[in-house]
Amino acid sequence: MKTAVMAFSGGMDSTSLLLRLLREGSKVYTIAFNYGQKHVIELERAQMNIDYLSSNGHHVTHKVVDLSSLMSMFTGSLTSSEDIPKGHYEEEQMKSTVVPNRNAIFSSIIYGYALSLSKELNTKVSVSLGVHSGDHAIYPDCRPEFYKSLNLAFELGNWDSDNVDLNLPYVDGNKESILLDAIESCAKLNLNFDTVFANTNTSYEPDENGRSSGKTGSDIERILAFNAIGKKDPVMYQQEWSEVLSHALSIQAEYMDKIYREKLTEIQYQVTRNSATERAFTGLYDKHFEDGDYHCICCGHLLFESTGKYNSGCGWPAFHTENINAEISRIEDHSHGMLRIEVKCSKCDAHLGHVFEDGPLEYGGERYCINSAALEFRECD
């Protein structure tokens, strides 16, 4: 049996990681940290899931380390009188939630515990952490290069470090992929997904009853992730789910609009975000027939391959077939007194163009009439 030590905050990511380790058959030792955080209720939620797991035959050795006195010296809105910022998770003001050197301190304690367990149990131990790519933009101490450097320092500074390895299974993932992993774990462990995640806290600003505000960056990110996998978040919010979801979606739309305005040219923005149409025969890819792939200009999602492109003479790039994994959305369009089928990117809702039933019969008879401004071409390697 593998042995793993992990930080268990009681939040969504660490809870999913704990489930994953149990699913993989590991003997798990968890550490929660009281560092004076305003959302200290997360420690109660962590214990609730430890108890729930135990009642279902999954025993976890859990410890709580009190660092509140030490870390009261540190700045950051999570541990001081400074207000918790509202808005999108990746906006600049969210950097106030960074607690200096927090993960370095936590990791040092976890690594020391892992070394001690390795000696005590005469076994190799994995230090497992739930950091993921979505955290990297805000938290420099969640980046993989940080942990790679930190782990090297730990190896150099300790005897028997070859008995401890670093495990970051979510480092290239996001909140959505983490939740999907948790669903798989719950199914294998015979646990109720909603019960587990009702016993978590992600909000930086829960009320006195432990209900999430739905307004902080961490709330927004969580709400959007549950919505992306088609689930209602079972945790308690201060408002109804429909209200917190509507708010999160509006914050996401506002944030992404800023990103698109910075990233796209005027014609690209008008086409993809406002459903405009570029003038016929003016687009970059109308008569373009090089080998490669055509991606969404907004999010990079693969839409078409050059093998599916043909010269229809319509004045816009024409494709008879979309990429097998594109899953392009189709919507009835009644504008201009006509009934047409609009096509949009399934990942970011970017307007691409329309699809008509006058394409090559040998490929199914459809013609995707796509704006060049909605596309990014990438040559084949």
C-alpha positions in Angstrom: 0.0 0.0 0.0 1.3 3.5 -0.9 1.6 6.1 1.8 0.8 9.7 1.2 0.9 12.9 3.2 -1.1 15.9 2.0 -2.3 19.4 3.0 -6.1 19.1 3.6 -7.6 22.6 3.9 -11.2 21.4 3.7 -11.6 23.1 0.3 -12.7 21.7 -3.1 -9.2 20.9 -4.4 -7.7 19.2 -1.4 -10.9 17.2 -0.8 -10.8 16.0 -4.4 -7.2 15.0 -4.0 -7.9 13.1 -0.8 -10.6 11.1 -2.6 -8.2 10.4 -5.5 -5.5 9.1 -3.1 -8.0 6.8 -1.4 -9.3 5.7 -4.8 -5.7 4.8 -5.7 -5.4 2.7 -2.6 -3.1 4.9 -0.6 -2.8 5.1 3.2 -3.4 8.9 3.7 -2.1 11.2 6.4 -3.6 14.7 6.2 -2.6 18.0 7.8 -4.8 21.1 8.1 -3.4 24.5 9.0 -4.9 27.2 11.2 -3.0 30.2 10.0 -5.5 32.8 11.3 -7.5 32.7 8.1 -10.9 34.5 8.1 -12.5 31.4 6.6 -11.2 29.1 9.4 -14.5 27.3 9.1 -12.8 25.3 6.4 -11.1 23.3 9.2 -14.5 22.3 10.6 -15.5 21.2 7.1 -12.3 19.2 6.7 -13.1 17.3 9.9 -16.7 16.7 8.7 -15.4 14.9 5.7 -12.8 13.0 7.7 -15.7 11.7 9.8 -17.8 11.0 6.8 -15.1 9.0 5.2 -14.5 7.1 8.4 -18.2 6.2 8.6 -17.9 4.7 5.2 -14.8 2.6 6.0 -12.1 5.0 4.7 -9.8 5.8 7.6 -7.6 8.9 7.3 -5.1 10.0 10.0 -5.8 13.8 10.3 -3.8 16.4 12.2 -4.4 20.2 12.7 -1.3 22.5 13.0 -1.9 25.9 14.6 0.2 28.6 12.9 -2.1 31.5 13.7 0.3 33.2 16.1 3.3 32.9 13.7 1.4 34.0 10.6 -0.4 36.9 12.3 2.7 38.9 11.4 2.0 38.4 7.7 0.1 40.7 5.3 -2.8 39.7 3.1 -6.6 40.1 3.2 -7.1 36.5 4.3 -5.4 37.1 7.7 -5.7 40.9 8.3 -8.5 43.5 8.7 -8.2 44.3 5.0 -11.4 43.6 3.0 -11.6 40.5 0.9 -11.8 41.6 -2.7 -14.8 40.8 -4.9 -14.8 39.9 -8.6 -13.2 37.4 -10.9 -10.6 35.0 -9.6 -7.8 36.2 -11.9 -8.2 39.9 -11.6 -5.4 42.0 -10.2 -7.0 42.9 -6.9 -7.2 39.2 -6.0 -3.5 39.2 -5.3 -4.3 40.7 -1.9 -5.4 37.2 -0.9 -1.8 36.0 -1.2 -0.3 35.2 2.2 3.5 35.6 1.9 5.4 32.3 1.8 2.3 30.4 2.9 2.8 27.3 0.8 6.5 27.2 1.5 5.8 27.1 5.2 3.1 24.5 4.8 5.2 22.4 2.4 8.1 22.4 4.9 6.0 21.0 7.6 4.4 18.4 5.3 7.8 17.3 4.0 9.1 17.0 7.6 6.1 14.9 8.5 6.6 12.7 5.4 10.3 12.1 6.3 9.3 11.2 9.9 6.6 8.8 8.7 9.0 7.3 6.2 11.4 6.5 9.0 8.7 5.4 11.5 6.9 3.1 9.0 10.0 2.1 7.0 8.3 3.0 3.7 8.5 5.5 0.9 6.1 8.4 1.3 4.5 10.7 -1.3 3.9 14.4 -0.6 0.7 15.1 -2.5 -0.7 18.6 -3.1 -3.8 19.8 -4.9 -2.3 22.9 -6.7 -3.6 23.4 -10.2 -3.0 25.7 -13.2 -5.9 28.0 -12.4 -4.1 29.0 -9.2 -0.9 30.0 -11.0 -2.0 33.4 -12.2 -2.7 34.7 -8.7 -0.5 32.5 -6.4 3.2 32.4 -7.3 3.6 29.7 -4.7 1.3 27.4 -6.7 3.4 27.2 -9.8 5.1 23.9 -10.7 8.5 25.6 -11.0 8.2 26.8 -7.4 7.5 23.3 -6.1 10.3 21.8 -8.3 12.8 24.3 -6.7 11.4 23.9 -3.2 11.5 20.1 -3.5 15.1 20.3 -4.6 15.9 22.4 -1.5 14.2 19.9 0.7 16.2 17.0 -0.9 19.5 18.9 -0.4 18.6 19.8 3.2 17.6 16.4 4.5 18.9 12.9 4.9 16.9 10.0 3.4 15.1 12.4 1.1 15.1 9.6 -1.6 12.3 8.1 0.5 10.0 11.1 -0.2 8.6 12.2 -3.6 6.4 15.0 -4.7 3.0 14.3 -6.3 1.1 17.2 -8.1 -1.7 15.3 -10.0 -3.7 18.4 -10.7 -1.0 20.8 -11.7 -2.0 21.0 -15.3 -5.8 20.8 -14.6 -8.5 23.2 -13.5 -11.5 23.3 -11.2 -13.6 21.5 -13.8 -11.3 18.6 -14.3 -10.7 18.3 -10.6 -14.5 18.0 -10.0 -14.8 15.4 -12.7 -12.0 13.5 -11.0 -13.8 13.7 -7.7 -17.0 12.3 -9.3 -14.9 9.3 -10.5 -13.5 8.8 -7.0 -16.8 9.0 -5.3 -18.2 6.3 -7.6 -15.4 4.0 -6.9 -15.3 4.6 -3.2 -19.1 4.4 -2.9 -19.4 7.9 -1.5 -22.1 10.5 -2.1 -20.6 13.3 -4.1 -23.1 16.0 -2.9 -22.5 15.0 0.8 -18.7 15.3 0.3 -18.8 18.7 -1.3 -21.5 20.1 1.0 -18.9 19.4 3.6 -16.3 21.8 2.0 -15.6 25.5 2.1 -14.1 27.5 -0.8 -15.3 31.0 0.1 -12.9 33.5 1.6 -15.9 35.2 3.1 -18.4 32.9 4.7 -21.0 34.3 7.1 -21.4 33.4 10.8 -23.4 30.3 9.8 -20.7 29.2 7.4 -22.6 30.0 4.2 -20.5 31.0 1.3 -20.9 34.6 0.0 -20.8 33.7 -3.7 -19.0 37.0 -4.3 -15.3 36.4 -3.7 -12.9 35.2 -6.4 -12.7 31.7 -5.0 -16.5 31.5 -4.9 -16.8 32.6 -8.5 -14.3 30.1 -9.7 -16.1 27.3 -7.8 -19.6 28.2 -9.0 -18.4 28.3 -12.6 -16.8 24.9 -12.3 -19.9 23.3 -11.0 -22.0 24.9 -13.7 -19.5 23.7 -16.3 -20.0 20.1 -15.3 -23.8 20.5 -15.2 -24.1 20.3 -11.4 -25.6 22.5 -8.7 -23.1 23.1 -6.0 -24.4 21.4 -2.8 -22.6 23.8 -0.5 -24.8 26.4 1.3 -24.8 29.9 -0.1 -26.2 33.1 1.3 -28.5 33.3 -1.7 -30.3 30.8 -3.9 -28.2 28.8 -6.4 -29.9 30.5 -9.4 -28.8 33.9 -8.0 -25.2 33.0 -7.2 -24.9 31.3 -10.6 -26.3 34.3 -12.4 -23.9 36.6 -10.6 -20.9 34.4 -11.3 -21.8 34.2 -15.0 -22.1 38.0 -15.2 -18.7 38.4 -13.6 -17.2 35.9 -15.9 -18.7 37.6 -19.0 -17.4 41.0 -17.9 -13.9 39.7 -17.2 -13.7 37.8 -20.5 -14.9 40.8 -22.4 -11.9 42.7 -21.1 -9.6 39.9 -22.2 -11.1 39.8 -25.7 -10.9 43.5 -26.1 -7.2 43.4 -25.3 -6.5 40.3 -27.3 -8.5 40.7 -30.5 -8.5 43.2 -33.4 -11.6 45.3 -33.9 -13.0 43.0 -36.7 -12.1 39.9 -34.7 -14.0 41.3 -31.7 -17.0 42.4 -33.6 -17.3 39.1 -35.4 -16.8 36.7 -32.5 -18.4 38.7 -29.7 -21.1 40.7 -31.5 -21.9 38.2 -34.4 -20.8 40.6 -37.1 -19.8 39.4 -40.6 -16.7 40.3 -42.4 -17.1 41.5 -46.1 -17.0 38.7 -48.7 -13.7 37.9 -50.3 -11.7 40.1 -47.7 -10.9 37.4 -45.2 -7.4 36.1 -44.7 -8.4 32.4 -45.1 -10.9 32.6 -48.0 -8.4 31.3 -50.5 -6.1 29.7 -48.0 -5.2 26.0 -48.6 -2.1 25.2 -46.6 -1.9 22.1 -44.5 -2.8 22.6 -40.9 -5.6 23.3 -38.4 -8.0 26.1 -37.8 -8.6 27.1 -34.2 -11.0 29.5 -32.5 -9.3 32.9 -32.4 -10.7 33.6 -28.9 -9.9 30.4 -26.9 -7.7 28.3 -29.2 -10.2 25.4 -29.5 -9.6 23.2 -32.5 -12.5 23.7 -35.0 -11.5 22.5 -38.5 -8.6 20.8 -40.3 -7.3 21.8 -43.7 -8.6 18.4 -45.0 -12.1 19.6 -44.4 -11.7 22.9 -46.3 -12.7 23.5 -49.9 -13.2 26.3 -52.4 -16.9 27.0 -52.5 -16.6 30.4 -54.1 -18.9 32.0 -51.5 -16.3 34.6 -50.4 -15.7 33.2 -47.0 -13.7 30.1 -45.8 -15.8 27.0 -46.4 -15.5 23.7 -44.7 -17.5 20.5 -45.3 -16.5 18.8 -42.0 -15.6 20.0 -38.5 -12.9 18.4 -36.4 -14.2 15.3 -34.6 -13.8 16.9 -31.2 -14.9 20.4 -32.1 -18.6 20.0 -31.0 -19.5 23.3 -32.7 -22.7 24.6 -31.3 -25.7 25.3 -33.6 -28.3 27.9 -33.0 -31.3 29.0 -35.0 -30.7 32.6 -36.3 -33.8 34.6 -37.3 -32.0 37.8 -38.1 -32.4 39.8 -41.4 -35.8 38.1 -42.0 -34.2 34.7 -42.7 -33.9 31.4 -40.9 -30.3 30.3 -40.8 -28.2 28.1 -38.5 -25.5 30.0 -36.6 -22.4 28.1 -35.5 -20.5 29.0 -32.4 -17.4 27.7 -30.6 -18.6 25.3 -27.9 -15.9 26.4 -25.5 -16.1 30.2 -25.5 -19.4 30.9 -27.4 -17.6 32.8 -30.1 -19.6 33.5 -33.2 -18.0 31.7 -36.2 -20.5 32.0 -39.0 -23.3 29.8 -40.4 -23.8 26.3 -41.8 -25.8 25.7 -45.0 -27.0 22.6 -46.7 -25.3 23.2 -50.1 -22.0 21.6 -49.4 -20.3 18.6 -51.1 -22.7 15.6 -51.0 -19.8 13.1 -50.6 -19.1 14.7 -47.2 -22.7 15.0 -46.0 -23.9 18.0 -47.9 -23.1 20.8 -45.4 -21.1 24.0 -45.9 -19.7 25.7 -42.9 -19.4 29.4 -44.0 -16.9 30.8 -41.5 -15.5 34.2 -40.9 -11.7 34.4 -41.3 -11.7 36.8 -38.3 -13.0 34.0 -36.1 -10.1 31.7 -37.0 -6.4 31.2 -36.1 -4.5 28.9 -38.5 -1.7 26.7 -37.2 0.6 24.8 -39.6 1.0 21.0 -39.1 4.2 20.0 -37.3 
